[in-house]
């Protein structure tokens, strides 16, 4: 998670958040990707549409795919 790279200071008095880089700041970002690209659609954006599924990803392994219209 990106926030692990910072010391987080909540300055309530001045209504701000301060992010100070910590010792892990220069470490590479390693995170799990689902392989799924979603888009909010429909009235009030309450529905999701699959825009793309990466090959050999957890999303493709689960059988998810882009609907062809």
PQR file with spaces between the fields and no chain letter, atoms N, CA, C, O and H, PARSE charges and radii, in Angstrom:
ATOM       1  N    UNK     1       0.841   -1.170    0.000 -0.4000 1.5000
ATOM       2  CA   UNK     1       0.000    0.000    0.000 -0.0000 2.0000
ATOM       3  C    UNK     1       0.890    1.238    0.000  0.5500 1.7000
ATOM       4  O    UNK     1       1.909    1.280    0.689 -0.5500 1.4000
ATOM       5  N    UNK     2       0.508    2.219   -0.757 -0.4000 1.5000
ATOM       6  CA   UNK     2       1.323    3.408   -0.932 -0.0000 2.0000
ATOM       7  C    UNK     2       1.537    4.177    0.376  0.5500 1.7000
ATOM       8  O    UNK     2       2.592    4.783    0.567 -0.5500 1.4000
ATOM       9  H    UNK     2      -0.320    2.185   -1.316  0.4000 1.0000
ATOM      10  N    UNK     3       0.561    4.159    1.268 -0.4000 1.5000
ATOM      11  CA   UNK     3       0.694    4.918    2.511 -0.0000 2.0000
ATOM      12  C    UNK     3       1.735    4.340    3.455  0.5500 1.7000
ATOM      13  O    UNK     3       2.151    5.019    4.393 -0.5500 1.4000
ATOM      14  H    UNK     3      -0.296    3.667    1.113  0.4000 1.0000
ATOM      15  N    UNK     4       2.171    3.097    3.232 -0.4000 1.5000
ATOM      16  CA   UNK     4       3.224    2.510    4.052 -0.0000 2.0000
ATOM      17  C    UNK     4       4.553    3.222    3.859  0.5500 1.7000
ATOM      18  O    UNK     4       5.470    3.042    4.660 -0.5500 1.4000
ATOM      19  H    UNK     4       1.834    2.545    2.469  0.4000 1.0000
ATOM      20  N    UNK     5       4.671    4.019    2.820 -0.4000 1.5000
ATOM      21  CA   UNK     5       5.899    4.731    2.512 -0.0000 2.0000
ATOM      22  C    UNK     5       6.008    6.069    3.226  0.5500 1.7000
ATOM      23  O    UNK     5       6.985    6.794    3.039 -0.5500 1.4000
ATOM      24  H    UNK     5       3.926    4.165    2.169  0.4000 1.0000
ATOM      25  N    UNK     6       4.995    6.410    4.058 -0.4000 1.5000
ATOM      26  CA   UNK     6       4.957    7.714    4.698 -0.0000 2.0000
ATOM      27  C    UNK     6       4.634    7.627    6.187  0.5500 1.7000
ATOM      28  O    UNK     6       3.958    6.709    6.649 -0.5500 1.4000
ATOM      29  H    UNK     6       4.202    5.821    4.209  0.4000 1.0000
ATOM      30  N    UNK     7       5.136    8.604    6.910 -0.4000 1.5000
ATOM      31  CA   UNK     7       4.669    8.860    8.270 -0.0000 2.0000
ATOM      32  C    UNK     7       3.482    9.807    8.074  0.5500 1.7000
ATOM      33  O    UNK     7       3.619   10.848    7.433 -0.5500 1.4000
ATOM      34  H    UNK     7       5.686    9.351    6.535  0.4000 1.0000
ATOM      35  N    UNK     8       2.333    9.453    8.618 -0.4000 1.5000
ATOM      36  CA   UNK     8       1.111   10.237    8.420 -0.0000 2.0000
ATOM      37  C    UNK     8       0.839   11.056    9.674  0.5500 1.7000
ATOM      38  O    UNK     8       0.732   10.520   10.777 -0.5500 1.4000
ATOM      39  H    UNK     8       2.221    8.607    9.139  0.4000 1.0000
ATOM      40  N    UNK     9       0.733   12.349    9.482 -0.4000 1.5000
ATOM      41  CA   UNK     9       0.452   13.257   10.592 -0.0000 2.0000
ATOM      42  C    UNK     9      -0.889   13.925   10.339  0.5500 1.7000
ATOM      43  O    UNK     9      -1.079   14.579    9.314 -0.5500 1.4000
ATOM      44  H    UNK     9       0.820   12.785    8.586  0.4000 1.0000
ATOM      45  N    UNK    10      -1.820   13.759   11.274 -0.4000 1.5000
ATOM      46  CA   UNK    10      -3.123   14.409   11.174 -0.0000 2.0000
ATOM      47  C    UNK    10      -3.089   15.669   12.022  0.5500 1.7000
ATOM      48  O    UNK    10      -3.067   15.597   13.251 -0.5500 1.4000
ATOM      49  H    UNK    10      -1.665   13.228   12.106  0.4000 1.0000
ATOM      50  N    UNK    11      -3.084   16.806   11.376 -0.4000 1.5000
ATOM      51  CA   UNK    11      -3.029   18.104   12.046 -0.0000 2.0000
ATOM      52  C    UNK    11      -4.448   18.662   12.089  0.5500 1.7000
ATOM      53  O    UNK    11      -4.859   19.434   11.223 -0.5500 1.4000
ATOM      54  H    UNK    11      -3.102   16.865   10.378  0.4000 1.0000
ATOM      55  N    UNK    12      -5.184   18.252   13.119 -0.4000 1.5000
ATOM      56  CA   UNK    12      -6.578   18.660   13.237 -0.0000 2.0000
ATOM      57  C    UNK    12      -6.716   20.166   13.418  0.5500 1.7000
ATOM      58  O    UNK    12      -7.637   20.775   12.874 -0.5500 1.4000
ATOM      59  H    UNK    12      -4.850   17.625   13.823  0.4000 1.0000
ATOM      60  N    UNK    13      -5.819   20.762   14.168 -0.4000 1.5000
ATOM      61  CA   UNK    13      -5.896   22.191   14.453 -0.0000 2.0000
ATOM      62  C    UNK    13      -5.890   23.020   13.171  0.5500 1.7000
ATOM      63  O    UNK    13      -6.624   24.001   13.051 -0.5500 1.4000
ATOM      64  H    UNK    13      -5.071   20.268   14.610  0.4000 1.0000
ATOM      65  N    UNK    14      -5.055   22.617   12.221 -0.4000 1.5000
ATOM      66  CA   UNK    14      -4.942   23.360   10.959 -0.0000 2.0000
ATOM      67  C    UNK    14      -5.664   22.686    9.794  0.5500 1.7000
ATOM      68  O    UNK    14      -5.518   23.091    8.640 -0.5500 1.4000
ATOM      69  H    UNK    14      -4.459   21.820   12.320  0.4000 1.0000
ATOM      70  N    UNK    15      -6.446   21.649   10.114 -0.4000 1.5000
ATOM      71  CA   UNK    15      -7.271   20.967    9.112 -0.0000 2.0000
ATOM      72  C    UNK    15      -6.444   20.485    7.908  0.5500 1.7000
ATOM      73  O    UNK    15      -6.760   20.796    6.760 -0.5500 1.4000
ATOM      74  H    UNK    15      -6.564   21.321   11.051  0.4000 1.0000
ATOM      75  N    UNK    16      -5.374   19.716    8.195 -0.4000 1.5000
ATOM      76  CA   UNK    16      -4.530   19.210    7.118 -0.0000 2.0000
ATOM      77  C    UNK    16      -3.946   17.850    7.470  0.5500 1.7000
ATOM      78  O    UNK    16      -3.913   17.440    8.630 -0.5500 1.4000
ATOM      79  H    UNK    16      -5.117   19.463    9.128  0.4000 1.0000
ATOM      80  N    UNK    17      -3.492   17.174    6.439 -0.4000 1.5000
ATOM      81  CA   UNK    17      -2.803   15.893    6.572 -0.0000 2.0000
ATOM      82  C    UNK    17      -1.400   16.090    6.020  0.5500 1.7000
ATOM      83  O    UNK    17      -1.226   16.636    4.931 -0.5500 1.4000
ATOM      84  H    UNK    17      -3.519   17.507    5.496  0.4000 1.0000
ATOM      85  N    UNK    18      -0.409   15.647    6.767 -0.4000 1.5000
ATOM      86  CA   UNK    18       0.986   15.773    6.334 -0.0000 2.0000
ATOM      87  C    UNK    18       1.543   14.371    6.093  0.5500 1.7000
ATOM      88  O    UNK    18       1.426   13.491    6.946 -0.5500 1.4000
ATOM      89  H    UNK    18      -0.551   15.204    7.652  0.4000 1.0000
ATOM      90  N    UNK    19       2.143   14.175    4.932 -0.4000 1.5000
ATOM      91  CA   UNK    19       2.781   12.902    4.585 -0.0000 2.0000
ATOM      92  C    UNK    19       4.282   13.144    4.511  0.5500 1.7000
ATOM      93  O    UNK    19       4.756   13.884    3.648 -0.5500 1.4000
ATOM      94  H    UNK    19       2.237   14.890    4.239  0.4000 1.0000
ATOM      95  N    UNK    20       5.027   12.520    5.416 -0.4000 1.5000
ATOM      96  CA   UNK    20       6.487   12.626    5.412 -0.0000 2.0000
ATOM      97  C    UNK    20       7.072   11.295    4.971  0.5500 1.7000
ATOM      98  O    UNK    20       6.762   10.263    5.566 -0.5500 1.4000
ATOM      99  H    UNK    20       4.642   11.919    6.116  0.4000 1.0000
ATOM     100  N    UNK    21       7.917   11.295    3.932 -0.4000 1.5000
ATOM     101  CA   UNK    21       8.529   10.044    3.483 -0.0000 2.0000
ATOM     102  C    UNK    21       9.278    9.351    4.621  0.5500 1.7000
ATOM     103  O    UNK    21       9.954   10.002    5.418 -0.5500 1.4000
ATOM     104  H    UNK    21       8.168   12.133    3.449  0.4000 1.0000
ATOM     105  N    UNK    22       9.150    8.024    4.686 -0.4000 1.5000
ATOM     106  CA   UNK    22       9.867    7.265    5.714 -0.0000 2.0000
ATOM     107  C    UNK    22      10.959    6.417    5.058  0.5500 1.7000
ATOM     108  O    UNK    22      11.245    6.581    3.872 -0.5500 1.4000
ATOM     109  H    UNK    22       8.602    7.495    4.039  0.4000 1.0000
ATOM     110  N    UNK    23      11.562    5.523    5.818 -0.4000 1.5000
ATOM     111  CA   UNK    23      12.675    4.703    5.326 -0.0000 2.0000
ATOM     112  C    UNK    23      12.266    3.793    4.172  0.5500 1.7000
ATOM     113  O    UNK    23      13.129    3.346    3.416 -0.5500 1.4000
ATOM     114  H    UNK    23      11.330    5.390    6.782  0.4000 1.0000
ATOM     115  N    UNK    24      10.985    3.511    4.018 -0.4000 1.5000
ATOM     116  CA   UNK    24      10.509    2.621    2.943 -0.0000 2.0000
ATOM     117  C    UNK    24      10.128    3.384    1.673  0.5500 1.7000
ATOM     118  O    UNK    24       9.664    2.784    0.703 -0.5500 1.4000
ATOM     119  H    UNK    24      10.284    3.874    4.632  0.4000 1.0000
ATOM     120  N    UNK    25      10.321    4.697    1.679 -0.4000 1.5000
ATOM     121  CA   UNK    25       9.872    5.537    0.568 -0.0000 2.0000
ATOM     122  C    UNK    25      10.434    5.097   -0.785  0.5500 1.7000
ATOM     123  O    UNK    25       9.705    5.084   -1.778 -0.5500 1.4000
ATOM     124  H    UNK    25      10.698    5.184    2.467  0.4000 1.0000
ATOM     125  N    UNK    26      11.714    4.739   -0.839 -0.4000 1.5000
ATOM     126  CA   UNK    26      12.354    4.368   -2.105 -0.0000 2.0000
ATOM     127  C    UNK    26      12.170    2.899   -2.489  0.5500 1.7000
ATOM     128  O    UNK    26      12.621    2.480   -3.555 -0.5500 1.4000
ATOM     129  H    UNK    26      12.306    4.749   -0.033  0.4000 1.0000
ATOM     130  N    UNK    27      11.513    2.115   -1.633 -0.4000 1.5000
ATOM     131  CA   UNK    27      11.262    0.711   -1.961 -0.0000 2.0000
ATOM     132  C    UNK    27      10.313    0.619   -3.151  0.5500 1.7000
ATOM     133  O    UNK    27       9.424    1.458   -3.297 -0.5500 1.4000
ATOM     134  H    UNK    27      11.147    2.455   -0.767  0.4000 1.0000
ATOM     135  N    UNK    28      10.492   -0.389   -4.001 -0.4000 1.5000
ATOM     136  CA   UNK    28       9.562   -0.548   -5.126 -0.0000 2.0000
ATOM     137  C    UNK    28       8.150   -0.842   -4.614  0.5500 1.7000
ATOM     138  O    UNK    28       7.969   -1.437   -3.552 -0.5500 1.4000
ATOM     139  H    UNK    28      11.215   -1.070   -3.882  0.4000 1.0000
ATOM     140  N    UNK    29       7.171   -0.416   -5.385 -0.4000 1.5000
ATOM     141  CA   UNK    29       5.773   -0.686   -5.038 -0.0000 2.0000
ATOM     142  C    UNK    29       5.432   -2.075   -5.556  0.5500 1.7000
ATOM     143  O    UNK    29       5.466   -2.328   -6.760 -0.5500 1.4000
ATOM     144  H    UNK    29       7.318    0.067   -6.247  0.4000 1.0000
ATOM     145  N    UNK    30       5.105   -2.966   -4.638 -0.4000 1.5000
ATOM     146  CA   UNK    30       4.750   -4.338   -5.002 -0.0000 2.0000
ATOM     147  C    UNK    30       3.330   -4.596   -4.523  0.5500 1.7000
ATOM     148  O    UNK    30       3.086   -4.677   -3.319 -0.5500 1.4000
ATOM     149  H    UNK    30       5.077   -2.760   -3.660  0.4000 1.0000
ATOM     150  N    UNK    31       2.410   -4.725   -5.437 -0.4000 1.5000
ATOM     151  CA   UNK    31       1.028   -4.960   -5.059 -0.0000 2.0000
ATOM     152  C    UNK    31       0.389   -5.966   -6.006  0.5500 1.7000
ATOM     153  O    UNK    31       0.834   -6.156   -7.138 -0.5500 1.4000
ATOM     154  H    UNK    31       2.608   -4.660   -6.415  0.4000 1.0000
ATOM     155  N    UNK    32      -0.627   -6.579   -5.530 -0.4000 1.5000
ATOM     156  CA   UNK    32      -1.331   -7.591   -6.312 -0.0000 2.0000
ATOM     157  C    UNK    32      -2.321   -6.893   -7.240  0.5500 1.7000
ATOM     158  O    UNK    32      -3.080   -6.024   -6.811 -0.5500 1.4000
ATOM     159  H    UNK    32      -0.989   -6.425   -4.611  0.4000 1.0000
ATOM     160  N    UNK    33      -2.307   -7.268   -8.472 -0.4000 1.5000
ATOM     161  CA   UNK    33      -3.244   -6.702   -9.444 -0.0000 2.0000
ATOM     162  C    UNK    33      -4.293   -7.744   -9.783  0.5500 1.7000
ATOM     163  O    UNK    33      -3.993   -8.928   -9.938 -0.5500 1.4000
ATOM     164  H    UNK    33      -1.690   -7.974   -8.821  0.4000 1.0000
ATOM     165  N    UNK    34      -5.510   -7.288   -9.893 -0.4000 1.5000
ATOM     166  CA   UNK    34      -6.601   -8.197  -10.237 -0.0000 2.0000
ATOM     167  C    UNK    34      -6.644   -8.494  -11.724  0.5500 1.7000
ATOM     168  O    UNK    34      -7.167   -9.528  -12.140 -0.5500 1.4000
ATOM     169  H    UNK    34      -5.754   -6.326   -9.768  0.4000 1.0000
ATOM     170  N    UNK    35      -6.091   -7.582  -12.534 -0.4000 1.5000
ATOM     171  CA   UNK    35      -6.180   -7.752  -13.982 -0.0000 2.0000
ATOM     172  C    UNK    35      -7.503   -7.287  -14.530  0.5500 1.7000
ATOM     173  O    UNK    35      -7.889   -7.669  -15.634 -0.5500 1.4000
ATOM     174  H    UNK    35      -5.667   -6.742  -12.197  0.4000 1.0000
ATOM     175  N    UNK    36      -8.200   -6.472  -13.778 -0.4000 1.5000
ATOM     176  CA   UNK    36      -9.543   -6.041  -14.143 -0.0000 2.0000
ATOM     177  C    UNK    36      -9.606   -4.524  -14.209  0.5500 1.7000
ATOM     178  O    UNK    36      -9.160   -3.839  -13.289 -0.5500 1.4000
ATOM     179  H    UNK    36      -7.886   -6.161  -12.881  0.4000 1.0000
ATOM     180  N    UNK    37     -10.163   -3.997  -15.301 -0.4000 1.5000
ATOM     181  CA   UNK    37     -10.368   -2.562  -15.464 -0.0000 2.0000
ATOM     182  C    UNK    37     -11.868   -2.324  -15.523  0.5500 1.7000
ATOM     183  O    UNK    37     -12.542   -2.779  -16.447 -0.5500 1.4000
ATOM     184  H    UNK    37     -10.526   -4.554  -16.049  0.4000 1.0000
ATOM     185  N    UNK    38     -12.389   -1.603  -14.526 -0.4000 1.5000
ATOM     186  CA   UNK    38     -13.828   -1.366  -14.416 -0.0000 2.0000
ATOM     187  C    UNK    38     -14.174    0.090  -14.696  0.5500 1.7000
ATOM     188  O    UNK    38     -13.346    0.985  -14.528 -0.5500 1.4000
ATOM     189  H    UNK    38     -11.841   -1.234  -13.775  0.4000 1.0000
ATOM     190  N    UNK    39     -15.418    0.309  -15.127 -0.4000 1.5000
ATOM     191  CA   UNK    39     -15.933    1.653  -15.374 -0.0000 2.0000
ATOM     192  C    UNK    39     -17.307    1.764  -14.738  0.5500 1.7000
ATOM     193  O    UNK    39     -18.128    0.857  -14.873 -0.5500 1.4000
ATOM     194  H    UNK    39     -16.091   -0.418  -15.264  0.4000 1.0000
ATOM     195  N    UNK    40     -17.567    2.869  -14.042 -0.4000 1.5000
ATOM     196  CA   UNK    40     -18.903    3.122  -13.477 -0.0000 2.0000
ATOM     197  C    UNK    40     -19.809    3.604  -14.595  0.5500 1.7000
ATOM     198  O    UNK    40     -19.440    4.484  -15.373 -0.5500 1.4000
ATOM     199  H    UNK    40     -16.899    3.606  -13.931  0.4000 1.0000
ATOM     200  N    UNK    41     -20.997    3.022  -14.667 -0.4000 1.5000
ATOM     201  CA   UNK    41     -21.945    3.383  -15.727 -0.0000 2.0000
ATOM     202  C    UNK    41     -23.356    3.441  -15.160  0.5500 1.7000
ATOM     203  O    UNK    41     -23.587    3.131  -13.992 -0.5500 1.4000
ATOM     204  H    UNK    41     -21.297    2.308  -14.035  0.4000 1.0000
ATOM     205  N    UNK    42     -24.291    3.844  -16.009 -0.4000 1.5000
ATOM     206  CA   UNK    42     -25.699    3.836  -15.642 -0.0000 2.0000
ATOM     207  C    UNK    42     -26.115    5.046  -14.832  0.5500 1.7000
ATOM     208  O    UNK    42     -25.317    5.935  -14.535 -0.5500 1.4000
ATOM     209  H    UNK    42     -24.104    4.096  -16.958  0.4000 1.0000
ATOM     210  N    UNK    43     -27.390    5.047  -14.485 -0.4000 1.5000
ATOM     211  CA   UNK    43     -27.948    6.137  -13.705 -0.0000 2.0000
ATOM     212  C    UNK    43     -27.234    6.231  -12.364  0.5500 1.7000
ATOM     213  O    UNK    43     -27.137    5.241  -11.638 -0.5500 1.4000
ATOM     214  H    UNK    43     -28.038    4.324  -14.726  0.4000 1.0000
ATOM     215  N    UNK    44     -26.745    7.398  -12.040 -0.4000 1.5000
ATOM     216  CA   UNK    44     -26.013    7.663  -10.794 -0.0000 2.0000
ATOM     217  C    UNK    44     -24.751    6.813  -10.649  0.5500 1.7000
ATOM     218  O    UNK    44     -24.200    6.692   -9.555 -0.5500 1.4000
ATOM     219  H    UNK    44     -26.824    8.201  -12.630  0.4000 1.0000
ATOM     220  N    UNK    45     -24.301    6.229  -11.748 -0.4000 1.5000
ATOM     221  CA   UNK    45     -23.066    5.434  -11.759 -0.0000 2.0000
ATOM     222  C    UNK    45     -23.082    4.315  -10.722  0.5500 1.7000
ATOM     223  O    UNK    45     -22.062    4.059  -10.080 -0.5500 1.4000
ATOM     224  H    UNK    45     -24.749    6.327  -12.637  0.4000 1.0000
ATOM     225  N    UNK    46     -24.200    3.655  -10.550 -0.4000 1.5000
ATOM     226  CA   UNK    46     -24.332    2.571   -9.573 -0.0000 2.0000
ATOM     227  C    UNK    46     -24.024    1.197  -10.159  0.5500 1.7000
ATOM     228  O    UNK    46     -24.081    0.193   -9.449 -0.5500 1.4000
ATOM     229  H    UNK    46     -25.028    3.862  -11.071  0.4000 1.0000
ATOM     230  N    UNK    47     -23.703    1.147  -11.435 -0.4000 1.5000
ATOM     231  CA   UNK    47     -23.373   -0.126  -12.088 -0.0000 2.0000
ATOM     232  C    UNK    47     -21.927   -0.091  -12.565  0.5500 1.7000
ATOM     233  O    UNK    47     -21.358    0.975  -12.801 -0.5500 1.4000
ATOM     234  H    UNK    47     -23.657    1.962  -12.012  0.4000 1.0000
ATOM     235  N    UNK    48     -21.351   -1.266  -12.699 -0.4000 1.5000
ATOM     236  CA   UNK    48     -19.983   -1.372  -13.193 -0.0000 2.0000
ATOM     237  C    UNK    48     -19.959   -2.154  -14.491  0.5500 1.7000
ATOM     238  O    UNK    48     -20.727   -3.098  -14.678 -0.5500 1.4000
ATOM     239  H    UNK    48     -21.813   -2.132  -12.507  0.4000 1.0000
ATOM     240  N    UNK    49     -19.070   -1.751  -15.383 -0.4000 1.5000
ATOM     241  CA   UNK    49     -18.893   -2.426  -16.664 -0.0000 2.0000
ATOM     242  C    UNK    49     -17.419   -2.824  -16.759  0.5500 1.7000
ATOM     243  O    UNK    49     -16.538   -2.034  -16.420 -0.5500 1.4000
ATOM     244  H    UNK    49     -18.446   -0.985  -15.231  0.4000 1.0000
ATOM     245  N    UNK    50     -17.159   -4.023  -17.210 -0.4000 1.5000
ATOM     246  CA   UNK    50     -15.784   -4.480  -17.401 -0.0000 2.0000
ATOM     247  C    UNK    50     -15.254   -3.870  -18.690  0.5500 1.7000
ATOM     248  O    UNK    50     -15.773   -4.137  -19.774 -0.5500 1.4000
ATOM     249  H    UNK    50     -17.875   -4.664  -17.486  0.4000 1.0000
ATOM     250  N    UNK    51     -14.211   -3.047  -18.563 -0.4000 1.5000
ATOM     251  CA   UNK    51     -13.604   -2.412  -19.738 -0.0000 2.0000
ATOM     252  C    UNK    51     -12.508   -3.283  -20.332  0.5500 1.7000
ATOM     253  O    UNK    51     -12.333   -3.322  -21.550 -0.5500 1.4000
ATOM     254  H    UNK    51     -13.790   -2.830  -17.683  0.4000 1.0000
ATOM     255  N    UNK    52     -11.764   -3.987  -19.471 -0.4000 1.5000
ATOM     256  CA   UNK    52     -10.662   -4.819  -19.953 -0.0000 2.0000
ATOM     257  C    UNK    52     -10.309   -5.874  -18.925  0.5500 1.7000
ATOM     258  O    UNK    52     -10.484   -5.673  -17.723 -0.5500 1.4000
ATOM     259  H    UNK    52     -11.905   -3.956  -18.482  0.4000 1.0000
ATOM     260  N    UNK    53      -9.810   -7.005  -19.411 -0.4000 1.5000
ATOM     261  CA   UNK    53      -9.322   -8.084  -18.552 -0.0000 2.0000
ATOM     262  C    UNK    53      -7.937   -8.470  -19.060  0.5500 1.7000
ATOM     263  O    UNK    53      -7.774   -8.820  -20.229 -0.5500 1.4000
ATOM     264  H    UNK    53      -9.668   -7.168  -20.388  0.4000 1.0000
ATOM     265  N    UNK    54      -6.947   -8.405  -18.182 -0.4000 1.5000
ATOM     266  CA   UNK    54      -5.582   -8.760  -18.566 -0.0000 2.0000
ATOM     267  C    UNK    54      -5.434  -10.272  -18.686  0.5500 1.7000
ATOM     268  O    UNK    54      -6.007  -11.029  -17.902 -0.5500 1.4000
ATOM     269  H    UNK    54      -7.080   -8.120  -17.233  0.4000 1.0000
ATOM     270  N    UNK    55      -4.661  -10.698  -19.677 -0.4000 1.5000
ATOM     271  CA   UNK    55      -4.403  -12.127  -19.857 -0.0000 2.0000
ATOM     272  C    UNK    55      -3.614  -12.675  -18.671  0.5500 1.7000
ATOM     273  O    UNK    55      -2.802  -11.968  -18.073 -0.5500 1.4000
ATOM     274  H    UNK    55      -4.196  -10.083  -20.314  0.4000 1.0000
ATOM     275  N    UNK    56      -3.858  -13.928  -18.342 -0.4000 1.5000
ATOM     276  CA   UNK    56      -3.142  -14.621  -17.259 -0.0000 2.0000
ATOM     277  C    UNK    56      -3.195  -13.855  -15.938  0.5500 1.7000
ATOM     278  O    UNK    56      -2.202  -13.781  -15.215 -0.5500 1.4000
ATOM     279  H    UNK    56      -4.517  -14.503  -18.828  0.4000 1.0000
ATOM     280  N    UNK    57      -4.349  -13.293  -15.634 -0.4000 1.5000
ATOM     281  CA   UNK    57      -4.540  -12.549  -14.382 -0.0000 2.0000
ATOM     282  C    UNK    57      -5.597  -13.260  -13.537  0.5500 1.7000
ATOM     283  O    UNK    57      -6.294  -14.145  -14.035 -0.5500 1.4000
ATOM     284  H    UNK    57      -5.156  -13.353  -16.222  0.4000 1.0000
ATOM     285  N    UNK    58      -5.722  -12.884  -12.268 -0.4000 1.5000
ATOM     286  CA   UNK    58      -6.792  -13.460  -11.452 -0.0000 2.0000
ATOM     287  C    UNK    58      -8.176  -13.248  -12.066  0.5500 1.7000
ATOM     288  O    UNK    58      -9.041  -14.116  -11.951 -0.5500 1.4000
ATOM     289  H    UNK    58      -5.156  -12.165  -11.863  0.4000 1.0000
ATOM     290  N    UNK    59      -8.392  -12.109  -12.713 -0.4000 1.5000
ATOM     291  CA   UNK    59      -9.699  -11.843  -13.339 -0.0000 2.0000
ATOM     292  C    UNK    59      -9.957  -12.806  -14.495  0.5500 1.7000
ATOM     293  O    UNK    59     -11.065  -13.327  -14.628 -0.5500 1.4000
ATOM     294  H    UNK    59      -7.690  -11.403  -12.806  0.4000 1.0000
ATOM     295  N    UNK    60      -8.950  -13.048  -15.332 -0.4000 1.5000
ATOM     296  CA   UNK    60      -9.145  -13.983  -16.444 -0.0000 2.0000
ATOM     297  C    UNK    60      -9.268  -15.413  -15.937  0.5500 1.7000
ATOM     298  O    UNK    60     -10.026  -16.205  -16.497 -0.5500 1.4000
ATOM     299  H    UNK    60      -8.051  -12.624  -15.225  0.4000 1.0000
ATOM     300  N    UNK    61      -8.529  -15.752  -14.882 -0.4000 1.5000
ATOM     301  CA   UNK    61      -8.638  -17.091  -14.275 -0.0000 2.0000
ATOM     302  C    UNK    61     -10.034  -17.331  -13.718  0.5500 1.7000
ATOM     303  O    UNK    61     -10.512  -18.465  -13.697 -0.5500 1.4000
ATOM     304  H    UNK    61      -7.913  -15.109  -14.427  0.4000 1.0000
ATOM     305  N    UNK    62     -10.690  -16.259  -13.265 -0.4000 1.5000
ATOM     306  CA   UNK    62     -12.042  -16.363  -12.721 -0.0000 2.0000
ATOM     307  C    UNK    62     -13.111  -16.403  -13.811  0.5500 1.7000
ATOM     308  O    UNK    62     -14.298  -16.563  -13.524 -0.5500 1.4000
ATOM     309  H    UNK    62     -10.302  -15.338  -13.283  0.4000 1.0000
ATOM     310  N    UNK    63     -12.674  -16.254  -15.074 -0.4000 1.5000
ATOM     311  CA   UNK    63     -13.624  -16.318  -16.184 -0.0000 2.0000
ATOM     312  C    UNK    63     -14.260  -14.992  -16.545  0.5500 1.7000
ATOM     313  O    UNK    63     -15.185  -14.961  -17.357 -0.5500 1.4000
ATOM     314  H    UNK    63     -11.711  -16.124  -15.306  0.4000 1.0000
ATOM     315  N    UNK    64     -13.791  -13.891  -15.965 -0.4000 1.5000
ATOM     316  CA   UNK    64     -14.362  -12.599  -16.301 -0.0000 2.0000
ATOM     317  C    UNK    64     -13.898  -12.177  -17.697  0.5500 1.7000
ATOM     318  O    UNK    64     -12.771  -12.462  -18.103 -0.5500 1.4000
ATOM     319  H    UNK    64     -13.040  -13.917  -15.305  0.4000 1.0000
ATOM     320  N    UNK    65     -14.782  -11.496  -18.420 -0.4000 1.5000
ATOM     321  CA   UNK    65     -14.414  -11.033  -19.757 -0.0000 2.0000
ATOM     322  C    UNK    65     -15.235   -9.806  -20.117  0.5500 1.7000
ATOM     323  O    UNK    65     -16.263   -9.523  -19.501 -0.5500 1.4000
ATOM     324  H    UNK    65     -15.698  -11.264  -18.091  0.4000 1.0000
ATOM     325  N    UNK    66     -14.768   -9.090  -21.115 -0.4000 1.5000
ATOM     326  CA   UNK    66     -15.463   -7.920  -21.618 -0.0000 2.0000
ATOM     327  C    UNK    66     -16.656   -8.398  -22.433  0.5500 1.7000
ATOM     328  O    UNK    66     -16.520   -9.277  -23.284 -0.5500 1.4000
ATOM     329  H    UNK    66     -13.933   -9.320  -21.615  0.4000 1.0000
ATOM     330  N    UNK    67     -17.812   -7.826  -22.177 -0.4000 1.5000
ATOM     331  CA   UNK    67     -19.010   -8.193  -22.944 -0.0000 2.0000
ATOM     332  C    UNK    67     -18.917   -7.595  -24.340  0.5500 1.7000
ATOM     333  O    UNK    67     -18.609   -6.414  -24.499 -0.5500 1.4000
ATOM     334  H    UNK    67     -17.923   -7.112  -21.486  0.4000 1.0000
ATOM     335  N    UNK    68     -19.183   -8.406  -25.341 -0.4000 1.5000
ATOM     336  CA   UNK    68     -19.170   -7.951  -26.745 -0.0000 2.0000
ATOM     337  C    UNK    68     -20.604   -7.632  -27.124  0.5500 1.7000
ATOM     338  O    UNK    68     -21.498   -8.466  -26.983 -0.5500 1.4000
ATOM     339  H    UNK    68     -19.434   -9.366  -25.212  0.4000 1.0000
ATOM     340  N    UNK    69     -20.810   -6.423  -27.604 -0.4000 1.5000
ATOM     341  CA   UNK    69     -22.168   -5.999  -27.972 -0.0000 2.0000
ATOM     342  C    UNK    69     -22.290   -5.841  -29.447  0.5500 1.7000
ATOM     343  O    UNK    69     -23.360   -5.490  -29.944 -0.5500 1.4000
ATOM     344  H    UNK    69     -20.083   -5.745  -27.718  0.4000 1.0000
